[in-house]
Amino acid sequence: MRIFEELESEVRGYVRSFPTIFDVARGALLYDEQGTRYIDFFAGAGTMNYGHNHPDITRAVIDYLERGGIVHGLDKATVAKQAFLQKLKDTILGPRNLPYKIQFTGPTGTNAVETALKLARMVKRRSNVISFTNGYHGLTLGALAVTGNYFYRDESYGARNNVAFMPYDGYFGPDVNTIDYMRRFLEDNSSGVDVPAAVIVETVQGEGGIHVASVEWLQQLEALCREFDILLIVDDIQVGNGRTGTFFSFERAGITPDMVTVSKSIGGGLPLAMLFMRPDLDQWQPGEHTGTFRGNNLAFVASEVALSYWDNEDLARAVVHKGEIMKSELDRLADKYGELSPSVRGLGMVWGLELPQPGVAGDASRAAFERGLILETAGANDDVLKFLPPLIIEEDLLREGFDIVDQALGAVLAQRHKTMGTS
Ligand SMILES: Cc1ncc(COP(=O)(O)O)c(C=O)c1O
């Protein structure tokens, strides 16, 4: 580990949570340089939905490189991009009757968010944007401005204005409809909240600690946006690509966002980000919003293969089935470790186990890592264990992973009893 400590910035994070030197990976398994095996319940924070080094993706990328396929092309037309766009149209957009235009942005999620915010403000000629409590949208300054968590907001004293935060679904408990609350602010021209260009929302908040917006809330949000002529941006960077059981996470609510940001798993493991937008919103001048790494031909090749998972219903069905296993395992663990006051939240294959006592979730994540499981924490106080295995994980590995979580929670509880002198 010496070279990392010597040269890499203090900002490094996951190397501290998972302190080993990883070497190879396949499917839902990672191996470090000693050959120690780890089950992946993290999936690169939602990037490896189709698994690590999928053999068909690897083969396609190697073939492309061997035949001298263009790797870097800015936004020139390439054979790889053509094939990707066609696949996207045939497999995803066409069957869902979604007429979006596609804008390739810089290669990481925050670039897509920046693009959406800039375009929304440009089209609507309004500066304000509404985001939600516990929202996470990336850490470049525009995206950071719509990200709630103080830990990240504190990192910079740069401008983060022109954003108002509203309470997410359930923020005040089950009895308060937070869309009514928001409506009141919008109706009252003295509320101090300007009618925004756009609302940006995650249908399931990932980094914020796995908060699931209800179907009714999402539908009401869409209706509110229509009523006040506000653009609805769904940030599907973490929970899109099948994570909730459908390709786009908003499909369960039957809503049609004006814009959708997509990244992480869309690249089949390689960096790729894009903005889907309603065609009439595509008001850019040629070259008005550019970037050197817009579109990544290797990622197009990988993505075209990955999108084949959506040629039929098999993956969607598998997500529902494995999601049920995850829920029942988590309910069992919540029951067994009631002393830790746990609560279970989630949908599809994105689940959270909130462990509100300070430090417990972090200790459990460390104990899981020591036992061969990669499991990260999320939430405002890092008090939620976040379960995000690759969608293609084998059932026996999924169950083995939960056995490790069981052991880890047992170890954490035993340690707490020891510290407190109880048994
Ligand atoms: C919902 C959401 N939006 C945006 C981002 C930012 O993506 P990136 O880290 O690739 O910039 C993330 C990252 O976790 C995310 O979960």
Ligand as a Chemical Component Dictionary entry (heavy atoms), coordinates in Angstrom:
data_LIG
# 
_chem_comp.id                   LIG 
_chem_comp.type                 NON-POLYMER 
_chem_comp.pdbx_formal_charge   0 
_chem_comp.three_letter_code    LIG 
# 
loop_
_chem_comp_atom.comp_id 
_chem_comp_atom.atom_id 
_chem_comp_atom.alt_atom_id 
_chem_comp_atom.type_symbol 
_chem_comp_atom.charge 
_chem_comp_atom.model_Cartn_x 
_chem_comp_atom.model_Cartn_y 
_chem_comp_atom.model_Cartn_z 
_chem_comp_atom.pdbx_ordinal 
LIG C1 C1 C 0 -27.636 9.672  -8.871  1  
LIG C2 C2 C 0 -26.226 10.065 -9.207  2  
LIG N1 N1 N 0 -26.011 11.111 -9.994  3  
LIG C3 C3 C 0 -24.779 11.495 -10.332 4  
LIG C4 C4 C 0 -23.666 10.827 -9.879  5  
LIG C5 C5 C 0 -22.304 11.280 -10.248 6  
LIG O1 O1 O 0 -21.691 10.381 -11.101 7  
LIG P1 P1 P 0 -20.106 10.383 -11.248 8  
LIG O2 O2 O 0 -19.544 9.973  -9.918  9  
LIG O3 O3 O 0 -19.830 9.387  -12.325 10 
LIG O4 O4 O 0 -19.702 11.767 -11.610 11 
LIG C6 C6 C 0 -23.837 9.712  -9.043  12 
LIG C7 C7 C 0 -22.691 8.972  -8.496  13 
LIG O5 O5 O 0 -22.757 8.173  -7.615  14 
LIG C8 C8 C 0 -25.149 9.330  -8.689  15 
LIG O6 O6 O 0 -25.373 8.288  -7.882  16 
# 
loop_
_chem_comp_bond.comp_id 
_chem_comp_bond.atom_id_1 
_chem_comp_bond.atom_id_2 
_chem_comp_bond.value_order 
_chem_comp_bond.pdbx_ordinal 
LIG C1 C2 SING 1  
LIG C2 N1 SING 2  
LIG C2 C8 DOUB 3  
LIG N1 C3 DOUB 4  
LIG C3 C4 SING 5  
LIG C4 C5 SING 6  
LIG C4 C6 DOUB 7  
LIG C5 O1 SING 8  
LIG O1 P1 SING 9  
LIG P1 O2 DOUB 10 
LIG P1 O3 SING 11 
LIG P1 O4 SING 12 
LIG C6 C7 SING 13 
LIG C6 C8 SING 14 
LIG C7 O5 DOUB 15 
LIG C8 O6 SING 16 
# 
